[in-house]
Amino acid sequence: MPARIDQQLSRLRGEGRLPLAAVGAFSARELSKPLSELLGRYRDALEHWSEAEEGQRELAHEHAGVKLEDWLGGLRRNADGQWASVQLVSGKLHEGRGYKWHSLVRPWVRHLGLQLCGTPVRSLLVSQTGTLELPPLAAEVARGHLNTLIGAWLEGLRRPLPVAGKAAFGWLSGGDDEEKAAREAAKRYDGGFGMSGEAASSPALARVYPDFASLAESGEFATWAETLYGPLYQLLQRRDDEEQGQ
């Protein structure tokens, strides 16, 4: 494994994608540091989920006139006959003691689709900051979540929805304390000292909702935050609470 990493770093140097001389050597070391552990954990996961499924599973789902079709592959089975999708993620999925929630949205949608392709499947996301597991869901539960997302997508074609991912997860982190939830959402959307907000990184959002006050003005923000992102947030929070209680 280290030899493969050195080969790739040499290729980057040859392509001129790393700085020259000592600065380049330092950059190469910084790039390689997290890779050995990351690839080691990925290899361990593949060894545990040792049997690779040949071919792909067909996803065919329809709701409200929208057809969702795809082929999902790369599934693996362990000695107990359980199925998993083991995915190597180049970035970070954890932030302090929590998660980089917005980075989990795309894997979450794929995870829901996998539950409609036969047997229950867990998703293992191997990232620089650790391995995160999305547990399997009942097919009917996953179908309901997908239908909700499709409905929101259709509504989003009619008007800009008053919601944003990072701000929504900030709101959810406030729990039942609405004042705290609003503060957390505003901090993520507007930014603050040494912190760029979500609006600043999205010209489309900033054009319609320049600040959190305008995003929350219609009174719909909390509902959309719960509808779109609540199931993912609650699933991992319940799992974490169960693990801490054991």
C-alpha positions, 0 to 999 in steps of 0.5 A: 500500500505505501508503495502505491501511495509513493507511485501516485505522489511521484506521478503528481510531481511529474505532472507538476501538480505539487510545488518544487523542492522542499515545499513539494516534499512537505506537501507530499508528506502532508498528502500521504499522512492520512492515506495509509490509515484510510486505505488500511481501514478500507482494506479491513472493511473489504476483508470483513465483507469479503464476498463481492456480489457480481453485477448490479441491482436494479432500482426502479421506483415511481412516485407522483409521476416521477420515475427513479431508475438506476443500477446500484452495484459494489455490494458485498456480503459478510460471513453472516450473510449480511449485505453492505455497500462499502464506499471509500470517501476521500474527504472528511465525514466527521466534525469534532464530536459530530458529523459533516452532515451536508456531506452525508446527503448524497450517500443517504439518497443512495442508501435509501435506493439500496433498500428497494433493491431486495435485501436490507443493505447497510452503507459503510462510508470509510473516510479520513476521519473514521468509518460511518455506518448507515444502518439498513432500513425497512423497504417501506420506510426507505420508500416513504423517505424517497417519496418525500424527497421526490415531492420536495423536488417537484415543489422545488421546480415551482419555487425556490424552497426556503431551506438550505442544507447546512442551516437545516442541520444547524436547526436540527441540532438545537432539538426542542429549543427553538431559540438555540435552533434558530441561532445555530441555523443562522450561524451556519447560513450567515457566517460569523467571526472566522466562519463563512456562511452557506449563503456566501458559498451559493450565489443562487441561495444568496440571490433569493435569500440573502440572510437567514432572516429572509430564509426564515421569513415565510415560517416554512424553514423549520418544516422543510428542515425536518422534512428533508433532513430530519430522517437522516439526522434522527437515524444517526442520533438514535444510533449514537444514543444507543451506542452510548447507552450500551 
